[in-house]
């Protein structure tokens, strides 16, 4: 499809200039064009792209890039630095009022994920900061929106304040505040109805709500998949409400998320949190630098490394590496490795984080089905110790027994055996590559 | 007669068409003023057709979320056309641009592609799919209302058993449209709900069954498999069904909409698109990209929050809406 990361995009140009003693201005121009297209494909607003490209060009034409030995890498580095700077530092703190309750107001377009985020935020406040939030249902327009928040409240075992759909949202919020004081809630999170930034009547209502409850935080909730229009939306909401931060939702999708950059550029307000899934504990701190990598299609190397570090026992990893090299990798190791990988989180998340994974042969369209992993696990667990150590002893009757024991079929067992064999071969190639000169096709753009 | 005149006459001749185009013009006011305004700006700024002009045009189209690949193709074709016809003046290019846009949308097909496939003497099943928050349930409510107005007997199946409040939301729409909603409890198997829906629709000899599903991001393999299963259940119960698989797309979505269209098509063979939230300032240019790259037509457009605010998609009206400023200015 149309989506290529910057690294892939630049391959062609880089190929042309390798071997050249000097990089010409024309080469730089070509490279910045590719950068521009990559950013546009990632949904970064074109005005934002224009400004960025101007700065990147200035730096690229300077000594920094032209005299470097690896101009391609250098361009990527410059781009990433500029993006990271534009994205700003990390700000995942939520304001706390001197005198509780702290009031948090949610705003955004229809379908951005305000109600879900309200639930997630409440969960985070309780879990991480030990707070006791009161949820307030001020979406009186969308059918069953109140019911949705109430259901979330039930799931979280948290109180939800609502007055039905016939009361004015401003009045609901006022009453909720009184109740929060009475019942000593230290946070009040107000869910509001989704509205178009062009709808002046509803935008005025939000402003009125703001003036009445004086929120300490106003979060604009934005769908990470938003296209070029993100700037208009963010600008309008910010102008009218002077938001304090942004929550980017649906980041667990496969969007590049260039909207993040656009929003930051036009509002200069921090993106504080990211929605990473449908479950109520899937709200994470937003990492600007990782977002920059993602927009460029370079994979979220940092996140991957961090996840791997926390989950993989280093000693075990070293042992594994030795085994790979000596080809003594067995099904027992495989099982253990699977367990470690699984503890890092959903597999397709991990795949998405590996730069170039989508370019690797065989992995390109690999759809990872977690259910299949359960089968694989069952098959291995149905093997005897001996079989796990040495799959070459496998014969028809053994396979039949394994299939029966794991509730799978012989063909599934065969498939796994074949895959295991191929994997071992691949590992051998990889370790050879590492030993030799720079690995072809496997080197990560930033490592 | 130039292309613009043809487009204009199309709406002058026929009053019904005029009404349609008025609705689009109203709904897409913001869209139009920004898009065609930009093209006008562009044309005023550049008097000569050169590289800079094309680069800027490229940007204008990208800002409309048309999709990078489609824009590249379009620009290449324009460059060819300009060379062929020896066009030097930017004013003349304007005509070629809009002609190409309509061409991209229709390709070799005619307007039939926008019709909803409703069977005559048999139950028609419409499966509605899409990512979270695009407006599936709302669109179903509007569509049910419209079909009911056309004299159809409609039943809804509450297949979104996952999101909190989704069933209740569909029930409210069912009440508004005056149609029955078949449901089970939250958390139940969506395929089972749809199965119930089919049984119920069959026994009361309904004309149309519209199946709601939970929103899901297209990269969640398990959830996409679940959707494929729902479709298989429908196929098994009624040969030839589902008669329509409608993918609901949010007009504010950027390039990811292409991924959505592609992946949902792989899982459920999407037959048409409902483009929602076109009453915002988003440009909806993604329609062209999806038609160009995946050949899926748009069947409906959501132009507001009222139950009547769902319109049959009409690409001529859509393009007319985009270019109305330019057309009227020439009179």
Interface residues (C-beta under 8 A of the other chain):
Chain A: X1 X2 X3 X37 X40 X41 X42 X43 X45 X46 X109 X110 X111 X112 X113 X115 X141 X142 X143 X144 X145 X146 X147 X148 X149 X150 X151 X152 X155 X196 X197 X198 X223 X225 X226 X227 X228 X229 X230 X232 X233 X250 X252 X253 X254 X255 X256 X258 X259 X278 X348 X352 X367 X368 X369 X370 X371
Chain B: X30 X59 X62 X63 X64 X65 X67 X68 X69 X131 X132 X133 X134 X135 X162 X163 X164 X165 X166 X167 X168 X169 X171 X172 X173 X186 X217 X218 X219 X220 X221 X222 X225 X250 X252 X253 X254 X255 X256 X257 X258 X259 X262 X277 X279 X280 X281 X282 X283 X286 X293 X305
